């Protein structure tokens, strides 16, 4: 196996750094562990309709992101953790908006948008549609890989028709009608929260929820890391001979900040989800928080390291 250049990729951490990162990671894991109990409690919702799918799946996705951050944090990966934290912020905002009011209508808007996206995907796989013909031509022209195939039990057109028939069901009709209104108004690729004159984009959503500071300080600040455009800022340092050095991989500078926000977002999601889905479990949430309060406050108040 090829040995890494330690100055570029320091895989063997010193004991103190490893201890710190383990503490960060284990605290995140504890939050995810409690989240798994919340998922197990959320089995008897007030209603039994499809509107229960979006909050449960958004919550699961949020936990998955935080769990993945814990893995990166344990290995000192500060920059790549930011990508997942931005995703967690988006999910938190969506959950807050979902439960703000009109939860049933907003949940059905979420589902209608998902079904419409599935239909678009199916059409792209079918060379008999304009969307499919365009995609298959792209693969044929570039010759980088064979055009993907969907192995369905039914014909692609039948699969699309089955999806479309869902919109004839009473519970889907209102949200589907709203999707068609947005289409006639030429609103391009609206998010589900755009339905019923909602926020137009993630920034507007954050401001609507009075969380615009999170957007400005995290989402916008770290957008370059996500899109690959921030390849310079924070990645080079001046050396003693007047030149510059490229910062190592697994640079831990922002790890504690990522963990702080991850924990804060998770607590907010827990409070919102339990309050709206399983309010009788608020006592369990309070009792659990007492067990992790010391670690939470320690991470949020103490500077575990300093980087020049």
C-alpha positions in Angstrom: 0.0 0.0 0.0 1.3 3.5 -0.9 2.5 5.4 2.1 1.0 8.9 2.3 3.0 12.1 2.5 2.3 13.0 6.1 2.5 16.8 5.5 -0.3 16.4 2.9 -2.5 13.7 4.4 -1.8 13.2 8.2 -3.5 9.9 8.8 -1.8 9.2 12.1 -3.0 11.8 14.6 -1.3 12.7 17.8 -3.0 11.5 21.0 -4.4 14.8 22.0 -5.9 15.6 18.6 -7.4 12.1 18.4 -8.9 12.4 21.8 -10.5 15.7 20.9 -11.9 14.4 17.6 -13.2 11.3 19.2 -15.1 13.4 21.8 -16.6 15.5 19.0 -17.6 12.4 17.1 -19.0 10.5 20.0 -21.1 13.5 21.0 -22.6 13.6 17.6 -23.2 9.9 17.6 -25.1 10.2 20.9 -27.4 12.8 19.3 -28.0 10.4 16.4 -28.6 7.5 18.8 -31.3 9.5 20.6 -32.7 10.4 17.2 -33.1 6.7 16.4 -35.4 6.5 19.4 -37.5 9.4 18.1 -37.9 7.5 14.8 -39.0 4.4 16.7 -41.6 6.5 18.7 -43.1 8.1 15.6 -45.1 5.0 14.6 -48.7 6.1 15.5 -49.3 9.5 13.9 -52.6 11.4 14.4 -53.6 10.6 10.8 -52.8 7.6 8.6 -52.5 9.4 5.2 -49.6 10.0 2.9 -49.0 13.4 4.6 -47.0 11.5 7.2 -44.3 10.5 4.7 -42.5 13.9 4.2 -41.8 14.7 7.9 -40.6 11.2 8.7 -38.3 11.0 5.6 -36.9 14.5 6.1 -36.1 13.6 9.8 -34.4 10.4 8.7 -32.4 12.2 6.1 -31.3 14.8 8.7 -30.1 12.1 11.0 -28.2 10.4 8.2 -26.4 13.7 7.4 -25.4 14.3 11.1 -24.3 10.6 11.4 -22.1 11.1 8.3 -20.6 14.3 9.8 -19.6 12.3 12.9 -17.6 9.9 10.7 -15.8 12.8 8.9 -15.2 14.6 12.2 -13.5 11.6 13.8 -11.0 11.7 11.0 -10.5 15.5 11.2 -12.2 16.3 7.9 -13.3 19.9 8.4 -13.9 21.1 4.9 -15.9 18.2 3.6 -18.0 18.2 6.7 -19.3 21.6 5.6 -21.0 20.1 2.6 -23.1 17.9 4.8 -23.8 20.6 7.3 -25.2 22.8 4.6 -27.5 19.9 3.6 -28.5 19.5 7.2 -29.4 23.2 7.4 -31.6 22.8 4.3 -33.4 19.9 5.9 -33.9 21.7 9.2 -35.4 24.7 7.4 -37.7 22.4 5.4 -38.9 20.7 8.6 -39.5 24.1 10.3 -41.5 25.3 7.4 -43.4 22.1 7.1 -44.6 22.3 10.7 -45.1 26.1 10.7 -48.7 25.9 9.5 -50.8 24.2 6.9 -48.8 21.0 7.5 -51.1 18.8 5.5 -51.1 21.0 2.4 -47.3 21.5 2.6 -46.7 17.8 3.0 -48.8 16.9 0.0 -46.9 19.6 -2.0 -43.7 17.8 -1.1 -45.1 14.5 -2.3 -46.5 15.9 -5.5 -43.1 17.4 -6.3 -41.4 14.1 -5.6 -43.8 12.2 -7.9 -43.3 14.8 -10.7 -39.6 14.4 -10.4 -40.0 10.6 -10.6 -42.1 11.1 -13.8 -39.4 13.3 -15.3 -36.8 10.6 -14.6 -38.9 7.8 -16.2 -39.4 9.9 -19.3 -35.7 10.5 -19.6 -35.1 6.7 -19.7 -37.7 6.3 -22.5 -36.1 7.1 -25.9 -39.7 7.4 -27.2 -40.2 10.7 -25.3 -38.6 14.0 -26.2 -36.8 14.1 -22.9 -35.5 10.5 -23.4 -34.4 11.1 -27.0 -32.4 14.1 -25.8 -30.7 12.2 -23.0 -29.9 9.1 -25.2 -28.4 11.4 -27.9 -26.2 13.0 -25.3 -24.8 9.6 -24.2 -24.4 8.5 -27.9 -22.6 11.7 -28.8 -20.2 11.7 -25.8 -19.5 7.9 -25.8 -18.3 8.0 -22.2 -20.7 5.3 -21.0 -23.7 3.4 -22.3 -27.1 5.0 -21.8 -28.6 3.9 -18.5 -31.5 1.4 -18.6 -34.3 1.0 -16.1 -35.3 -2.6 -15.5 -39.0 -2.3 -14.6 -41.6 -5.0 -14.6 -43.9 -2.7 -16.6 -43.4 -0.6 -19.7 -42.0 2.9 -19.1 -45.1 4.5 -20.5 -47.2 2.4 -18.1 -45.0 3.4 -15.2 -45.5 7.1 -16.1 -49.3 6.6 -16.4 -49.5 4.9 -13.0 -47.7 7.9 -11.5 -49.9 10.3 -13.2 -53.1 8.5 -12.0 -52.1 9.4 -8.4 -53.0 13.0 -9.1 -56.6 11.9 -9.7 -56.9 10.8 -6.1 -58.6 13.4 -3.8 -55.6 13.8 -1.5 -53.3 14.8 -4.3 -55.6 17.1 -6.4 -55.0 20.4 -4.5 -51.2 20.2 -4.6 -51.2 19.0 -8.2 -53.4 21.9 -9.2 -50.9 24.2 -7.6 -48.0 22.6 -9.4 -49.8 23.2 -12.7 -50.5 26.9 -11.7 -46.8 27.4 -11.2 -46.1 25.7 -14.5 -48.5 28.1 -16.4 -46.7 31.0 -14.6 -43.4 29.6 -16.0 -41.9 29.2 -12.5 -38.8 27.1 -13.3 -38.1 24.1 -11.1 -40.0 25.2 -8.0 -39.2 23.7 -4.7 -42.1 22.2 -2.8 -42.0 25.1 -0.3 -42.7 27.5 -3.3 -46.2 26.1 -3.6 -49.0 28.3 -2.4 -46.9 31.5 -2.8 -44.3 30.2 -0.4 -40.6 31.2 -0.4 -38.9 31.1 -3.8 -35.5 29.7 -2.8 -33.5 28.5 0.2 -32.4 32.1 1.1 -36.0 33.3 1.1 -37.0 30.2 3.1 -34.4 31.0 5.8 -35.4 34.7 6.0 -39.1 33.7 6.2 -38.3 31.5 9.2 -36.2 34.3 10.7 -33.1 32.2 10.3 -31.4 34.3 7.7 -28.3 34.6 9.8 -27.7 30.8 9.4 -28.0 31.2 5.6 -25.5 34.1 5.5 -23.0 32.7 8.0 -23.1 29.1 6.8 -24.9 28.5 3.6 -23.5 31.4 1.6 -20.2 31.4 3.5 -19.5 27.7 2.6 -21.1 27.6 -0.8 -17.7 27.7 -2.5 -16.7 24.5 -0.7 -19.8 22.8 -2.0 -19.6 23.9 -5.6 -15.8 23.6 -6.0 -15.3 27.3 -6.6 -13.6 27.9 -3.2 -10.3 26.3 -4.1 -8.1 29.1 -2.8 -9.6 30.9 0.2 -8.4 29.3 3.4 -6.5 26.6 1.5 -3.1 28.3 1.3 -0.8 29.9 3.9 2.3 32.1 3.6 5.5 30.4 4.6 8.7 31.7 6.2 10.5 32.2 2.9 8.0 34.5 1.3 6.1 31.8 -0.6 2.9 30.0 -0.1 2.1 26.4 1.1 -1.1 24.5 0.3 -2.9 23.5 3.4 -3.0 19.7 4.2 -6.0 17.5 3.6 -8.0 16.7 6.7 -7.4 20.2 8.0 -9.1 20.5 11.4 -9.5 24.2 11.6 -13.3 24.4 11.2 -14.1 21.0 12.8 -15.3 22.4 16.1 -17.4 25.0 14.4 -19.1 22.3 12.3 -19.8 20.3 15.4 -21.2 23.2 17.2 -23.7 24.0 14.5 -24.5 20.3 13.9 -25.4 19.9 17.6 -27.5 23.1 17.7 -29.4 22.1 14.5 -30.1 18.7 15.8 -31.5 19.9 19.1 -33.8 22.3 17.2 -34.9 19.5 14.9 -35.6 17.2 17.9 -37.7 19.9 19.6 -39.7 20.7 16.4 -40.3 17.1 15.5 -41.3 15.9 18.9 -43.5 19.0 19.6 -45.4 18.4 16.4 -45.4 14.6 16.0 -45.0 13.0 19.4 -45.6 15.7 22.0 -46.1 13.1 24.8 -42.3 12.4 24.5 -41.2 15.9 25.5 -40.3 14.6 29.0 -38.0 12.0 27.5 -36.3 14.7 25.4 -35.7 16.8 28.5 -34.3 13.9 30.5 -32.0 12.9 27.7 -30.7 16.5 27.3 -29.7 16.5 31.0 -27.3 13.6 30.2 -25.5 15.4 27.4 -25.8 19.0 28.5 -22.2 19.2 29.9 -20.7 17.9 26.7 -22.9 20.2 24.6 -21.9 23.3 26.6 -18.3 22.3 26.7 -18.1 22.1 22.8 -20.0 25.4 22.5 -17.9 27.4 25.1 -14.4 26.0 25.2 -11.8 26.5 22.5 -10.3 23.0 22.1 -7.5 24.1 19.8 -6.0 27.2 18.2 -4.8 27.4 14.6 -2.5 30.2 13.6 
